Amino acid sequence: MTVSNEPSASAGSSAPTVADPAGLSFEQARDELVRVVAELEQGAPTLEQSLTLWERGEALAARCEEWLLGAKRRLDASRPEAGAASRPTEEDAR
């Protein structure tokens, strides 16, 4: 019996296509992650399908985190004065 470690697009019963997470928007990755988690909670028919779903979920979660970290960096960069103004200076400590 040959077992492939390659994830297959047909592993998820309700996944019509498997897009590369790197090309997904935050909303697309989040929505698919919600679907993957729901499918894992219901229980996949085989261990291989469960593993494929888990790996997909990990990739989607990483993509969401990339988006969120990028958004945080953009927010931090857009308000450098606010961050500096909220920090106490040596004069404030006296």
C-alpha positions in Angstrom: 0.0 0.0 0.0 1.4 3.4 -1.0 0.7 6.4 1.2 1.3 9.8 -0.1 2.3 12.7 2.2 1.2 15.2 -0.4 -2.1 17.0 0.5 -4.8 16.4 -2.1 -7.4 18.9 -3.2 -10.0 16.3 -2.8 -9.2 15.6 0.9 -11.7 18.2 2.1 -15.2 17.1 1.1 -16.5 20.7 0.7 -13.3 22.3 -0.7 -13.9 22.9 -4.4 -10.4 24.5 -4.9 -7.3 24.8 -2.8 -5.7 28.2 -3.3 -2.2 29.0 -2.1 -2.7 30.8 1.2 0.0 33.3 0.2 -2.4 34.7 -2.4 -5.4 35.1 -0.1 -6.7 38.2 1.4 -7.2 38.3 5.2 -10.9 37.8 4.9 -10.5 34.9 2.4 -8.0 33.1 4.7 -10.1 33.7 7.8 -13.3 32.5 6.1 -11.6 29.3 4.9 -10.0 28.8 8.3 -13.4 28.9 9.9 -14.6 26.3 7.4 -11.6 24.1 8.0 -12.0 24.2 11.8 -15.7 23.4 11.5 -14.9 20.4 9.2 -12.2 19.2 11.7 -14.7 19.5 14.6 -17.2 17.3 12.7 -14.5 14.7 12.1 -13.0 13.8 8.7 -13.7 10.2 7.4 -10.0 9.3 7.3 -6.8 10.2 9.2 -5.2 11.4 6.0 -8.1 13.8 5.4 -7.8 15.1 9.0 -4.1 15.6 8.6 -4.6 17.5 5.3 -7.2 19.7 6.9 -5.0 20.4 9.9 -2.1 21.3 7.6 -4.3 23.6 5.6 -5.6 25.2 8.8 -2.1 25.9 10.0 -1.2 27.5 6.6 -4.3 29.6 6.7 -3.7 30.7 10.4 -0.2 31.7 9.4 -1.5 33.8 6.6 -4.0 35.5 8.8 -1.2 36.3 11.3 0.9 37.8 8.5 -1.9 40.1 7.6 -2.5 41.1 11.2 1.2 41.8 11.8 1.4 43.8 8.6 -1.6 45.8 9.7 -0.1 46.5 13.1 3.2 47.6 11.5 1.3 50.0 9.2 -0.6 51.4 12.2 2.5 51.8 14.2 4.3 53.5 11.3 1.4 55.9 10.7 1.5 57.3 14.3 5.1 57.5 15.5 4.3 60.7 17.4 1.6 59.0 19.5 4.0 56.3 20.6 6.7 58.8 21.5 4.3 61.1 23.3 2.9 58.4 25.5 6.4 57.3 26.7 7.7 59.0 29.9 10.8 61.0 29.4 13.6 61.6 31.9 12.1 65.1 32.6 8.7 63.4 33.5 10.4 61.2 36.0 11.9 64.1 38.0 
